[in-house]
Amino acid sequence: LNEQALRRPNVQVPFSKPPALPTSCRNAYHKLIADCSKRGKMDEASFWLTLMKATPPSLPDDCCYNLLISGHARHGQEDKAAAWLEEMQAVNLTPDVASYTALISGCAGQGALTDATKWLSEMSAARLQPNLATHNAIMTSCARQSDNRRAELWLHKLWDRSLSPDTISFNAVISSCCRVGRLAKAEGWLQKMSEEHCSPDVASYTALIDGYARRGKSEEAVKWLENMHVARIQPDLGAWTAGCKVDEI
């Protein structure tokens, strides 16, 4: 097998000679690509998919492409992720919800909400229904950017699409409220969270503790720290750091 034939543009083959692997063992390739993607070794992940293409019968499937799309997107390489999506279509594989969600999550995680919503539109054009993970990625990004209005808007879109929010969904909205000083509203969402049978976690309480502490409201901050103990939730470093701000008031 000609090593040059295995090369994709700008991809360095990480071995002088490809390791001997049973080409029919697709799961082995899945694990290799997933491991490389997780470690940020995207050139190596690309090599394994290229090797699959060159050594049938274990041709790449949608899982292989989704792993590469997700890996590139997660590391802020939207263009490369999009290129793999296009190649996926070129080899007659149909991008699914996981494919688009990976791109949307990657863009949202980098704070590129405009790009995330662009891919959401592409997803809708492909007649694919955004899932909970898709919405959570966008809401979490909104929270990080202190965009409370949009975070709440996306939570309502969840309900409009007959999807049930989870702890991550509510935490994003609670955090966005606390970041802009809408603390009473944040408490309301915490109450709504319980009504929706979602259990508040350490992040839920930490957001409120931090929100009140930052605004000099020590009594309320201490109250939520106590509520956290009553709920038998062990404070983590973030909660203790937020609590320390109370002592500084």
N, C-alpha and C positions, 0 to 999 in steps of 0.2 A: 504494500500500500504506500503510495507516494505521500510523504509527509506534507508536501506543499498542497496536496489536494484537500488536506484536512483543515487548511487555514481559512479562516474567515478574515476579511480585511480588518486590520488593527487588532487581531487576536494572536497572541503569542502562544505557541504550543508549549505547555509546561514540562514536556518530557522529550528526551532525545529519541525515544522509541515508545510508541503507545503501549501501555500495559495490556497484557493478555486478559481479556474479559469475555465471558460468554455473551456473544452479541444478541442472543435471544432473551437475555435476562434484563428486561426493561426496568424492573424494580431496582436493580443494581444501579442503572444509570440515573433513575429518579433520585436515589439517595446521594449519589455523587454530585449531581447538579444542585440538589437542595443544600448539601453541606457547603459547597463552594459559594453559593449565593448567600448563605447565612453569614459566612466569614468575609463577604465582600470581595471574593476572588472571582469577579465576573468574567475575566478572560478565560479562566480555567473552566468555569461553568459553560461558557460558550464552546470551548474546545470539546467537551463531552457530547454536547448536542451535535456538533459538526461531525464527530466521530460516528455517532449513531447513524447520521445520514449516509455516511460513506461505507457503512458495514451492515447492510440488511441481513436478516429480516427485522431486527429490532429498530425500526424507524421511529423517529420522535413522535410522541403523541401530544395531545393538548396539555397534559400535566407538565411535560418537559418545557414547553413554551411558556406556560403560566409561571413556572418557577423562575425562568429568565426575566420575564416581564416584571414580576414582583421584585426580584433582586435588584434590577436596574432602577426601577421606580423608587424603591426604598432607599437607595443610595443617591437619589437626586439626579439620576441619569434618564430623564423622561424621553429624550430623543432616541436613545438606544432601546428603551422599553417599547416605544412606539414602533421602532423598526422591526422588532421581533413580532409584534402584533401583526404587522403587515406581512411578514414572511409566513406567519401562521396561516393567514388567509390565502397566500400564494400557493401553499402546498395543500389546499383544500381542507384545512382544518377550520372549524368555526369557533371564533372567540366566544367564550361564554361569560356568565356573570363574574366568575372568578378572574377572568382575564381583565375585564374592565375595572373591577373593584381593586385589583392590584395597582393599576395605573392611577386610579382616583386616590387610593390610600397613599401612594407614594407622593403624588403632587400635594395632597393635603398635609401630609407629614412635613413637607418642606415649606409649608406656608403659602404654596402657590394655589390659592383658592380659585383663581380665574381659570387656570389650566385644569383643575379638578372638575369644575363645573362644565368645562368644554368636553371632557371625556364622559361626563355624565350625560350630556346631550347626545354624544356619539352612541352611548349605551342605549339610550331611549330610541334612537334612530334604528338601531339594530333589533328593536322590539324585545329588549331584555329588561326585566324589572329589577331596579336597584334593591338590594337586600339590606338587612340590618347593618352589616359591616360597612357597606357603602355610606350609609347615613352617618354612622358613628365616626367614620374617618373625617367627614366634612364638619360635623359638629365639634369634634375635638380640635380641629384646626381653627374653627371660629372662636372657641374658648381661648386658645393660646394667643389669638390676636385681639382678645377682649371685645369681640363682636357679639354682644349678647343678643341683639335683634335677630341676626341671622341664625345663631345657635337655636333660639326658640322656634324660629320659622322652620328649620329642618326637623325639629322634634315633632312639630305639628304635621309635617309632611309624612312622617312615619305613620302616624295615626290615620292620615288620609289614605295611605296605601295599605291599610289594615295590617300593619306590622306592629309588633309589641316592643316598646323600648326596653332596654336592659339597664343595668347599673352604669355601664359606660355612657349610655345615652344621657341619663339624668345627671351624671357627674359632670359631663361637658356643659350642660345648661347651668347647673349650680355654680360651677367654676366661673363661667362667663358672667353670671350675675354678680358674684362676689368681686370680680376684677373691676367692675364699673360701679361698685357701691350699692347695688340693688339687693341689699342683704335681706330685707323682709321678703322680697320676691324669691330669693334663694331658699329661705326657710319654707316658703310655700311649695317650692318644687321638691324639697326633701319630704314634705308631707305627702305630696302627690306620688312620690316614688314608693312610699309604703303602701299607698292605696292601690298602686299598680302591681303589688306583690314583688317589688324589687327591694332587696335588702341593701340599705346604705352601708358603705364600707369606709375604710380609713380615709380615703380620698374625699368622700362626701363631707365628713366632719372637718377634715383639715381645711377644706376650702372656706368653710364658715368661720372656723377659729382664726385663720389668717385674715379673712376679710374684715372681721370686727377688730382684730388687733391692729391692723394697719390704719384703721380709722380712729384709734384711741378709745375704743369702746371695750374696756377691759372686763367689765362685768359680764357682758354678753359673750366675750371670747372664753372666759372661764366657765360660763354656763355650758357652752358647747363642748368644752373639754370634759366637763363632768358628765354630760350626756353621752359622750363617747365611752366613758368608763361604765356607765349604767348599761349601755348596749353591749358591754363585754367585748369591745373592739380594742385591741392593743394598739396604742399610738406608735407610729413609726417615727423615723427621724424627721420627716416633714412636719408631722403633727407637733413634735417637741420643739422644733425650730419655730413654728408658728406660735406655740405657747410661750416661748422665751420672749417674744415681742411684747407680750403682756407685761412682763417684768420691767421692760424698758419704758413703759408708758408712765 
